[in-house]
Amino acid sequence: MFTVRWTRSATNELTDLWTRADSALRQAITAAAHRIDQELRADPENKGESRGDNERVWFAFPLGIRFEVDRRRSVARILHVWNYGRRR
């Protein structure tokens, strides 16, 4: 089991995305953030794609995240979060 930590900048990005969203998108953002926390807590090393060193990128609609995994400390640290739309 890993501890999930959001950096201050990632938390600020998430807050900004949520504040600017309409009601439906806010619900989707909230659900995605919860999913991110749950799934990274369970198995961060197998989420998303490797981006070198210990960094990974993962998409949990409507959010994309860049995070790093510290296996020694059992920590997944979210570094950056952004909003993306699904292609139609």
Phi, psi and omega in degrees: 000133181253154170267136178256127178235133175261127175295161179301318181295320178293321177297318178296320178297316179297317179299317180296316178300315183293319182295323182278350185276157171280178186301315181296317179291325176300317178297318180294320179296316179299315179296319180294318179298320178295316178300316179302311179302313183295313185285326176289328177299322184279317188198070185292334184287348179245020176254135175071206183236144178291142178233026179094159185047233180251013183270148179220159175238138181215145179243123175232092189316130007261022183250144167246144178225150168246128183218165176234151181244126174251093183299321182300321181262358183055051181232135169249120184248119179276123186261326186207141178225142179214165180261140173221157179253151175285145176282145180264000000 
